[in-house]
Amino acid sequence: MLGIIGAGTMGNGVAQVFASHGHDVVIADVNDEACSRAVAAIEKSLGRFVKKEKITADQAKEILGRVRTTTAFSDMADADLVVEAVVEDLAVKRKVFLDLDAKLQPNAILASNTSSIWITQIAAATKRPDKVIGMHFMNPVPMMKLVEVIRGNDTSDETTTKVLELATSLGKTPVEVKDSPGFVSNRVLLPMINEAVYCLYEGVGTAEAIDTVMKLGMAHPMGPLQLADFIGLDVCLAILEVMHSDLGDDKYRPCPYLRKLVMAGHLGRKTGRGFYSY
């Protein structure tokens, strides 16, 4: 059995992938409402796969049947691996890992889906740093092939091998990278998004112009501002702040306009408004 902490977009996406490959999954969140939304999101996602004839309606029902929810970490005490997918905040993640460490069996692996925070910092909250690892899935999880696998300072070879093998068994392509703020994916991606926001902020071009240049000129499937809206502007800001703070380089300094939009609650697609309206 596998566990997921956090019933948001990433958590329910990881749960769907696990369940689609034959694993029983328990999703944990703070209340029943969040858990219910996760199950509804998985059901909706599976419905799209049925509509595209990638799976049958019976298969979708079977997959959903492997997913259950809880508000108590103790309900996943027998899990072999738990993936944390909560808010991008070190203190929150360390609290989750501290609690999991006390409730899970000694051999269980604790993985974080963090997109920017040091795995070593998270692992230090536990008594099993050798069994703590980064397992960074891409959004939308059921569609994207990449999983960044990040070793903390004390992550063992055995833990890394097990996670690489698990990711491969899920039909993903795992890529092992070293522990560093933002890892590879966001250390490359977020400065590009941030620079696109600066171009908009300084009036170099409209959002449509900036995105069109990157799509047609650089063959990107989605422009950087559209992508930021998809990721969530609050998530983009959090990642940039981690890299700016931990790496100490001003090239990661978030654009003031990005901060302003987040302060206003315009977070992108999930709130209906960001750089674009939805």
C-alpha positions in Angstrom: 0.0 0.0 0.0 1.2 3.5 -0.8 0.2 6.8 0.9 -0.2 10.4 -0.3 -0.2 13.3 2.1 -2.1 16.2 0.5 -5.3 15.9 -1.6 -4.6 18.8 -4.0 -3.8 18.7 -7.7 -0.5 17.0 -7.3 -1.6 14.6 -4.6 -4.6 13.3 -6.4 -2.6 13.1 -9.6 0.0 10.9 -8.0 -2.7 8.8 -6.4 -4.3 8.3 -9.7 -1.1 7.1 -11.3 -0.4 4.7 -8.4 -3.9 3.3 -8.5 -3.8 3.0 -12.3 -0.8 0.7 -12.0 -2.4 -1.7 -9.5 -1.4 -0.1 -6.1 -3.8 0.4 -3.2 -3.6 4.1 -2.2 -4.6 6.1 0.8 -4.8 9.9 0.5 -4.6 11.9 3.7 -5.7 15.5 4.2 -6.8 17.7 7.0 -10.6 17.4 6.4 -13.1 15.2 4.6 -14.1 17.9 2.2 -10.5 18.1 0.7 -10.5 14.3 0.5 -13.8 14.3 -1.3 -12.6 16.8 -3.8 -9.6 14.6 -4.5 -11.7 11.6 -5.3 -14.0 13.7 -7.5 -10.9 15.0 -9.4 -9.6 11.5 -9.9 -13.0 10.3 -11.1 -13.2 13.3 -13.6 -9.7 12.6 -14.9 -10.4 8.9 -15.4 -13.5 9.9 -17.2 -11.4 11.8 -19.7 -9.3 8.7 -20.3 -12.5 6.7 -20.9 -13.7 9.3 -23.4 -10.5 9.1 -25.3 -10.8 5.2 -25.2 -7.5 4.8 -23.4 -9.2 2.8 -20.6 -12.7 1.3 -20.3 -15.4 2.4 -17.9 -14.9 -0.8 -15.9 -11.2 -0.2 -15.7 -11.8 3.4 -14.4 -14.2 2.0 -11.8 -11.5 -0.6 -10.7 -8.8 2.1 -10.5 -11.1 4.4 -8.4 -11.8 1.4 -6.1 -8.1 1.2 -5.2 -8.2 4.8 -3.7 -9.4 5.5 -0.2 -9.1 8.7 1.9 -8.4 9.5 5.5 -7.8 12.5 7.9 -5.5 10.4 10.1 -1.8 9.6 9.3 -2.2 6.5 11.4 -4.4 4.9 8.7 -1.3 4.6 6.5 0.9 3.0 9.2 1.4 -0.1 6.9 2.4 1.9 3.8 5.7 1.0 2.1 6.1 4.5 0.7 4.4 7.8 1.4 4.6 10.8 -1.0 4.1 14.2 0.6 2.4 16.7 -1.6 1.5 19.6 0.7 2.1 23.4 0.4 5.6 24.5 -0.6 6.6 25.5 2.9 9.5 24.0 4.8 8.0 24.3 8.2 4.8 22.5 7.1 6.7 19.8 5.3 9.0 19.1 8.3 6.0 18.8 10.5 4.4 16.3 8.1 7.7 14.2 8.0 8.1 14.4 11.8 4.6 13.0 12.2 5.0 10.3 9.5 8.3 9.2 11.0 6.6 8.4 14.3 3.7 6.6 12.8 5.1 4.5 9.8 6.9 1.2 9.9 10.7 1.6 10.2 11.4 0.5 6.6 8.9 2.8 5.0 10.3 5.3 2.5 9.2 9.0 2.9 9.2 10.9 -0.4 8.6 14.6 -1.0 7.0 16.1 -4.1 8.6 19.4 -3.3 9.5 21.5 -6.3 12.3 23.6 -4.7 13.1 22.8 -1.1 16.3 21.0 0.0 15.5 17.3 0.6 18.3 17.3 3.2 16.4 20.0 5.2 13.2 17.9 5.1 15.0 14.7 6.0 16.6 16.3 9.1 13.1 16.3 10.8 13.1 12.5 10.8 15.1 9.7 12.4 15.4 7.9 9.0 17.2 10.4 6.7 18.5 7.4 4.7 14.9 6.7 3.7 13.9 10.2 2.7 14.1 11.2 -1.0 12.6 13.7 -3.4 10.1 12.4 -5.9 9.1 15.4 -8.0 6.3 14.7 -10.3 5.3 17.1 -13.1 1.8 18.6 -13.5 -0.5 17.1 -14.8 0.8 13.9 -13.2 -1.2 11.4 -15.2 0.1 12.9 -18.5 3.7 14.0 -17.8 6.5 11.4 -18.0 9.2 13.0 -15.9 9.9 12.3 -12.3 12.9 14.1 -10.8 14.4 11.9 -8.1 16.5 13.8 -5.6 18.9 12.3 -3.1 19.3 14.1 0.2 22.7 14.2 2.0 22.0 10.8 3.7 19.6 9.1 1.3 20.8 5.5 0.8 21.5 3.7 -2.4 18.8 1.2 -1.5 16.2 3.9 -1.2 17.2 5.6 -4.4 17.1 2.3 -6.3 13.6 1.4 -5.0 12.2 4.8 -6.0 13.8 4.7 -9.4 12.3 1.3 -10.0 8.9 2.4 -8.7 8.9 5.4 -11.0 9.8 3.3 -14.0 7.0 0.8 -13.1 4.5 3.7 -13.2 5.4 4.3 -16.9 7.5 7.4 -15.9 11.0 8.4 -16.8 12.9 9.0 -13.6 15.9 11.3 -13.7 18.3 11.4 -10.7 19.6 14.9 -9.8 21.5 16.3 -6.9 19.9 18.1 -3.9 19.8 21.8 -4.6 17.0 24.5 -4.4 14.8 24.1 -7.5 16.7 21.0 -8.6 17.1 21.1 -12.4 13.5 21.6 -13.6 12.6 24.7 -11.7 16.1 26.1 -11.5 15.9 26.4 -15.3 12.2 27.0 -15.7 11.4 29.6 -13.1 14.0 32.2 -14.1 12.5 32.1 -17.6 9.0 32.6 -16.3 10.2 35.4 -14.0 12.0 37.1 -16.9 8.7 36.9 -18.9 6.9 38.6 -16.0 9.6 41.3 -16.0 9.0 41.8 -19.8 5.3 42.3 -19.1 6.0 44.5 -16.1 8.4 46.8 -18.1 6.0 47.0 -21.1 8.3 45.2 -23.5 5.3 43.3 -24.8 1.8 42.2 -23.9 1.2 38.8 -22.3 0.0 37.5 -25.7 3.0 38.8 -27.5 5.5 37.4 -25.0 3.8 33.9 -25.1 3.6 33.9 -28.9 7.3 34.7 -29.3 8.2 31.8 -27.1 5.7 29.4 -28.7 6.5 30.2 -32.3 10.2 31.2 -31.9 11.3 28.6 -29.4 8.8 25.9 -30.2 7.5 25.9 -26.6 4.1 24.1 -26.4 2.9 26.8 -24.0 4.1 30.4 -23.4 5.8 31.1 -20.0 3.0 33.4 -18.7 0.3 30.9 -19.7 2.4 28.2 -18.1 2.7 30.2 -14.9 -1.0 30.5 -14.7 -1.3 26.8 -15.1 1.3 26.1 -12.4 -0.2 28.7 -10.0 1.4 32.1 -9.5 1.6 31.5 -5.7 3.6 28.3 -6.4 5.9 30.2 -8.9 6.5 32.9 -6.2 7.2 30.3 -3.5 9.8 28.5 -5.7 11.5 31.7 -6.6 11.7 32.9 -3.0 13.3 29.6 -1.9 15.9 29.8 -4.7 16.5 33.5 -4.1 16.9 32.9 -0.3 19.0 29.7 -0.4 21.2 30.4 -3.4 21.6 34.2 -2.7 21.6 35.2 -6.4 19.5 38.1 -7.6 18.7 36.4 -10.8 16.0 34.5 -8.8 14.5 37.7 -7.3 10.7 37.6 -8.0 9.3 40.3 -10.2 7.3 42.8 -8.1 4.4 42.4 -10.5 4.3 38.6 -9.7 4.1 39.5 -6.0 1.3 42.0 -6.6 -0.8 39.5 -8.5 -0.4 36.9 -5.7 -1.2 39.5 -3.0 -4.4 40.3 -5.0 -5.4 36.6 -5.1 -5.0 36.4 -8.8 -3.2 33.0 -8.9 -3.9 31.8 -12.4 -6.3 29.1 -13.6 -7.3 27.9 -10.2 -8.8 31.3 -9.2 -10.0 32.2 -12.7 -7.5 35.1 -13.2 -3.8 35.5 -13.4 -1.9 36.9 -16.4 -5.0 35.8 -18.3 -8.7 35.5 -17.4 -10.4 32.1 -17.4 
